[in-house]
Amino acid sequence: MRQKGLNTIIKISLLSVMAFILMFFEIPLPIFPSFLKIDLSDLPALFGAFALGPAAGIGIELLKNILHIVFKGTQTGFVGELANFAVGATLAVTAGTIYRANKSKKTAILGLVVGSIVMSVVAAVLNYTVLLPLYAKVYKAPIDAFVAMGATVNPNIKTVKDLVMWSIFPFNLLKGVVVSAVTVPLYKRVSPILHSEVIEDKRRTA
């Protein structure tokens, strides 16, 4: 039991480092404001949530952002890291919980679809109520400045609500689709590694 717990901690740590590294590879999209960039740093958290449980997904998202703060610092007064953790953890927990109920490819896909939708809704609500006001305080700029950034790529954006509806919600939905599309084929390959101690235990008891 003690050895199994140590193996789990090691795997969560390694996945967290992978997620931290992936945070550096951000891709801006011309259809969204410049402050919204896609990365695949939620991928290791999903691997962990599927293989080790939803709590592991939360741990990976938390450690990833702690590493980011320690080694790169924060340019957003920790608001960006808070947002990244909350949104990523929502996806990992939702998808991991659904997958854990009945582990199959079909359930994994269902979990990722539902997780992407829930993540997008949570991101929209958090940005509208908490995150955008916090960003405004950190940057000492009116929220209208963020609305203006959104308006440069989408003339339909005229208010904070428009920014959330036309940029933040669809961006996170697209991010969920991209991360999910990568997760499905890759998880099958990494799953044996993440379950290696289980396979070893079965060999010993055979």
Secondary structure as UniProt FT lines:
FT   HELIX           2..22
FT   TURN            23..24
FT   STRAND          27..28
FT   TURN            30..31
FT   TURN            34..35
FT   STRAND          37..38
FT   TURN            41..42
FT   HELIX           43..52
FT   HELIX           54..72
FT   TURN            77..78
FT   HELIX           79..101
FT   HELIX           105..126
FT   HELIX           127..131
FT   HELIX           132..139
FT   HELIX           143..151
FT   TURN            152..153
FT   TURN            155..156
FT   HELIX           160..163
FT   HELIX           164..168
FT   HELIX           169..194
FT   HELIX           196..205
//
